[in-house]
């Protein structure tokens, strides 16, 4: 079995596995596929996962940039698009020099954004997270609609193999960003193969530097080369200069296309150096220097991605409103309260920790069974998960988001940790409370508080028969949002949760 076939098999396994991980809204596949998210390069760096980082670095130093063509889902997605175009037009690629200034600039922007805590920039540039947003916002709704169709069919034969789930838009800005990313990546891959990987992706830049020193490389045997150019015409990374018999190893993703297409055996993926009997040995010197020699003017067609990125940053639109139908009569929409401090999931420790470690991949959002997590619309934390309780509340027994997070933005916790972690506190709004506005008994918030932090007390301390109103004991409140979610007042509830900047233990 040749290099190309091995690469395709491994890439297919990783791509399907990671895609299913984002599509799965039941959480059943995480036990089997969760490790695929944790071996992604940038999430491993943010999680300080030394084992994975050392493994990926060693893999690159031995085999080259196989991470980009096997493990990275966005890289494999580009290969799929390029393959579809190649079915129409073969031998369509040409050699082009590396745009080193752009690659280094994008890497510098990522580092500065990470140091300064601008999570939205980190999220935009992270390749794994970019694919995660595409899968969650574009592919998962289609997957869920298919599930609902099967659920409808199963219901007709009294089967409960499938259950219906609601498809809803969690965040309009994040959806727009995912759609623009999808269009840009598809366009660049359709036109130029690995243009995104070798001009924008900061992970590709880091691994490209390491791959210059890899042990295994695609090497020319100049004695066998007939200068037919098939290797260059089939190199989707545009990194093979057949005229000078050189390969830019900083951009080569070891796809194996060139080796497979060479009819004369002039290219081999091998360790060490290939000898040349009749020609000079300048090619051996080019192994580690070819990428440094490519310093000509950039290809203006590759600036399309920058224009699209500028469009993305203007997508801070208001989060879409939810439509609620009681089944018998229309019910007024429940509005999102104005919170001074956002609520972050238990295990995230603080909003600051979330901002520094989250890449906005949407995996936790996609797998939240209570529909509590949704992407933030704040420009500095754009696409990072925040909590709101219009559709549900954070149930004490649910710890799924902490189990799936690959970056350490949400630390793993157990159920005991969950019920003792204070992520916010309930705030009572007197002017909205039904006992005072309508003169009717309620107490919904107190009856459903799992922490027992709410007690109904007389509104007039001197009159036991006065309407009873909720009194919140902040020492016991954990901010789960059951009170806010189950408050019958519309549009704004009479009690809502204000987030804690730093989580604590009750």
N, C-alpha and C positions, 0 to 999 in steps of 0.2 A: 504494500500500500504506500503510495507516494505522499509527499509532504502536504500537498493541497487537499487530498481526501481526508487525511487525519485532521487537518485544521478545520475543514467543513463539518466533520462529525462532532468535534468538540465544541465548536462555535454554535452549532444547532442545539446541542444539549443545554448549554448555558443560556442561549437566547430564549428558548422556549421556557426553561425553568424560571428565569427572572420575569419574563412576561406573565406567566401564570401566577407568580407571586404577587404582582400588582393587580391582576384581574380578580384574584380570589377575594371575595367580600365576606366569606364565611370564616376565614382564618384557619381552615383545615390543612392547607398546604404548607404553612409556615414551619411546621415541625420537620418537614422533609426538605424544604427549599430555602429556608431562612439563611443558611450559611452562604448562599450565593450572593446575597446583598452584603454580607460582612467581609467578603474577599475583594470587594471593589476598592480601588486604590485610595481615592480621596476620603471615603467613609472610614477606611482603616486608619488613615493618618489622623483624622479628627477624633477618632475613638482611642488613639494611642495604642492601637493593636500591634504590638511589636512583632508578634509571630507572623501575622499576615504581611506586614510591611517588609520584613526581612525576606520572606518567601517570594514576594513579587519582585523585589530588587534582585535577588539571586536568580530568579527565573529570567529576568531581562538580561542580566550580565552573562547568562549562559546561552539563551536561545534568541535574544533580541526582543523586539516589541510584540511578542505573541499575545501579551495582555490585551492589546488594542484590537486584535483580530479574532480573539477567542473569548475573553472574559467580559470585556466592556460591551454592554448591550447596545449602546449608541453606535459603537464601531461596527458591530455585526449588522445593525439595522441599515447603516450606510452601504454595507456590502450587498445586502438584499436588494436595495434600490439600484445599485450599480449593476448587479447581475441581471435585473429585469431590463435595464437599458441595453446591456450587452447582447441580449437576445435579438434586439433589432439591429444594432450597429456594432460590429466586431472591430477589433484592432483600432480603437478610437482614441487612445491616450497618447500624450506626447510628454517628453521630458521638460520640466520647468525648474528653475532654481528655487531654492528655499527662500521664503519671505521671513528671514530671521528676526527682523526688527518687530514684525507684528506678533510673532510667536512669543518673543521675550517680553513684549509689552503686555500681552494678555496674562502671562505668568506673573509679572510684577503687579498687575491690577488685582489678581487673585490674592497674592500675598498681602498687599496693603489692605484689601477689604477684610481679610481674615484678622489681621492685627487690630484694625480699627473697629471690628465688630459689625461691619455692614453686611449682614447675612444675605441680603437680596442680591448683591453682586456675586457673592460666592455661589449662591444657588443658580444664577444664570449661567455661570461658567463651568459648573460641575457636570461632566458628561453623563454619569450614572443618574444624577438627579434630573437632568433634562429628559432623558428617556423615561424616567419614572413619571414625570408630569405628563408626558405624551400618552403613556399607557393608562394612567389613572383618569385623565380628563377626556381622552378621545377613544381609547380602546375599551375601557371598562364599562362605560354606558352601553356600548353595543353588546358586550358580553352579558350584562345584566338584562337587557331586553331579550336576548336569546334565552336566558334562564327563565324569564317571565313567560315567554311563549311555551316553553316546556312545562312550566308549572300549570298553565292553563289547560294544556293537553292532559297532564297527569290528573288534574282535578276531575276531568270528565270520566276517568276510569277509576275514581276513588283511590288514587295513589298519592302518597305524600313524599315521593322521592325528591320533589323540588318544592320550594316555597317562593311565593312572590315577594319581590323586594322593590322598593321605590327608587326610581332613578331621578336624581336631582342635581342641580348645579351648585356646587359648594362655594365657588368663588368665580365671579366673572373675570376679574383681572388675571387670575391664574389660568383660567381656560384660554383667554386670549393669548397669554404668553406661551402656553403649550401649543396652541394652534400655529402661532407665528414660528416657533421653534421647529415644529413639524414641517412647515412649508419650506423654511430656509434649508433645513438639513436635507430634505428630499430634493430640492432644487440643486444644491451643491453636489450631492451624491450622484444625481442624474447627469449633471453636466461634467463633473470632474472627479468622481470617485471619492477619494479620501481628502478632499479639500478642507473640510471642517477640522479633521483630526490634525492636519499638518499646518494649519494657519491660525486656528483659534484655540483649540483644546489645550489647557495648561497641563493636564495630565500627560497628554501626548508629548509636550515639550520636555517635561522632566524625564519621561521614559526614553525619549529620543536621545537625550544627552547620554544616558546610561548605555543605550544600545550601540553607540559608537564603539564601545569597548567589549561587546559581546563576543563570546567564544565561537558560537555558530553564526555564520553569516552566509548570505547569498554571494557567491564569488564567481568571477569570470575566469574561464580558461581561454586565454587569448589565442592559443594555437588552434582551438576548435571553432572560434567565433567567425562567422561569415558576414557579419555586419548587416544581417537581414532586418534588424530593428523590431522583430516580433516581441522581444522582451520589453522594450520601451512602450510599444503600442498596447501592451496588456498590463502595464504597471499602473494600478489605480492610485498609487501614491505619487506618481509622476517623478520618481526618484532615480530612475535608471537612465544613464547617459551611455547608450551603446556605442556612440562614436568614440568616446574616450575610455570605454570599458570600465566605467566607475558606477558605484551605487552610493547614494546618500543614505547611510545607515541610520541617521537620526529620523528619517521619515519612513523607512522601510518597515512595514508591519508583518513581514514574513507570511504573506498570504499564499505564496507558492505558485502564483499564476505564471511568473516569468520562467521558472524552472520547468513547469508543465508545458509551456508553449514552445520552448527552445527545441528545435528539430535536430540540432547538431551536438547536443550535450555540452554546450559551452558554459552553462550555468549550473552550479551545484550549491546546495545548502550543506555546508560542511565546516568543520573546525579547522583552525590553522590557515595556512596559505597554500594555494594551488600553484604549482610550478609552471613556468613557461619555458619551453625548450628553444624556441626560435625567435621570440620577441623579447624586448626589454622588460624589466620588472617594475616598470612605473606603476602598474596596477596595484602591486602590493603596498606601495606607499599611499595610494589613494584610498585604501580601506578606512583609515581613520581621519583622512583630511578632506574627503570629497565634499562633506557638508559645509566645511569652512570656506571652500572655494566658491560656493554658490551665493554670491553677494550682489547679484545684479538687481536691476529695478524690479519692483513687485508687479505681478500681473493684476491689472486693474479690475479684471472680472471677479477677482476673489474678494473685492471690497464689499460685495453685496451683503455679506453677513454683518458687517459693521452697520450698514444702513438699517438692516432689520433689527439689530440690537438696540439702535437708537429708538426705533418704533416701540420696542418692548418696554423701554423705561417710561414711556408716556401712557402706559396702560393701567394707571392707578384709578380705576373706575369704582364706583360704589358697589358693595356686595349686593347680589341680587336678593330680592325679597321673596319669601316663601308664600305659597298659596295653600291654604288649609281648607279642606272641604269636610264638613262633619257628616256627610252622607245624606242628611235630610234637608239642610238649609245651609247657605253660605255662612261661614264664620269669619269675622274680621281677622285680618292677618296679625300675627304676633310679631311685634317689632323688636329689634335688637337694642338692648339698653346701652346707653353711653357709659362705657367703663373707663375710669381714669387709668387703671392698671390692667393690662390684658391677663387672662388666665391661661397658664401653661400647664400641661399634663403632669400628674403625679410622677415623680422620678426625674423630672427636668431640672429640679433643684431651684432654678430661678429663671427669670426672663433673660438675664444676661448669659447664663450658661446655654440656654436654648439658642440665643443669637450667635454665640461663638462656635457652636458645634453642628447646628442644623444646616443641611444643604437643600432643604425644601423638596425632597424627593417624593413626598406625598404618600409614602408607604403606610405610615401610621394613620393618615387621613383615610386612605382607601380601605383600611381594615377595621376602622372604628365601628363596632356594631351598634352603638347607641346614637350615631349621627351627631356627636358632640364636637368632634374635631373638624376644623375647616381652615383653609389657608388664610393667613393674615393679609389684610389690605393696606397695612401701614408700609410706607415706601421703604423704611429702613429694615423691616422684617418681612418684606413681601414674600409670600409663598411658604413661610414657616408656619407650623401649626399653632392655632390658638383655639380656645374653647368658648362655646356659646351654647345656650340651653333652650333654644326655641323648639328643637325637634326631639330632644331627649335630655337625659342627665347622665353624669358620670357614675355608673353603678359601682358600688363598693367592691363587688366580686370580680370586676373586669380589669385585667392588667395587660390587655393585648398590645397596646401601643408601646409599652415598655419592653415587650418581648421581641417586637419586630424592628425597632430602631437600630440601624447599623452603625451610627456615628457616635453614640454616647450622648446625644442631645437629651435623650430620655433614658435614664439608667434603669436596668432591670430591677423590678421590685416584686414582692409577693403580696398576697392579699392582706396579710397583717400590716405590712408597710403602707398599703394603700389606704386603709381605713384610719390610719393614724397620721397621715400626711395632710397638712393644712395648706391648700393651694389658694384659698380665698376665704372671704367671710360674707355672710348674707347682710344685705342692707334693706331696711323696711322703708317704703315710700308711703307716708301717711295719706297723701292726697289721692292715692289710687286704691286704697284698701276698701273692699266691699262692705264690711261691717259699718264703716264710717260714711261711705258715699251713698250706699243703698239701704242701709239699716237691716241687712240680712246676716245670718250667721255663716261663717266660712270655716276657717281653721285648716284648710287644705295643706298649707305649708307645714304646720305643726304635726299633722297626722302622718305625713309622708317623709319627714326628716329622718334619715337612717342613723344620724348621729345623736338624735334627741337633743338638739341644740336650740329648738324653738318651743316656746311655751305660750299658750294663749292666756292673756291677762286682761282684766277689766281696763277699758280705756280711761275710766275715771277711778283712780285709786280709792276714792271715798264712796264709790257706788258699785257694789258687787253685781248689780243687775245691768250695768252699762255694757254696751257692745264690747265684745272681747277682741283684742288685737294681738298680733304676734310680738313676742319679745325674744330677741336673739341673744344667746349666750355665746359670744365670740370665742371663748376659751374652748368650747366644744365643737363649734362649727368648722367643718373641713372644706367647705366650698364646693360640694359635689353638684349643686345646682338643682336638686330635686324640688326644692321650694319654688325656685324660679320657673322651672319647666311646668309644674302642676298648678301654678297660680292661674285661676280662671280669668283674670282681668286682661282685657285687650284694649289698645294694642300693646301698651307698656305694662309689665307686671307690677304688682304692688310690693314685690320683694325680688331683689336681684342680687347677683354675686359680684363682688368687687375682688379683683385678683390681688395676690400677695407678690411683692417684688422678690422676696426670698421665702422659699417654702420652709416650714417648720414642723415639728412633731407635737401633736396634742396629747 
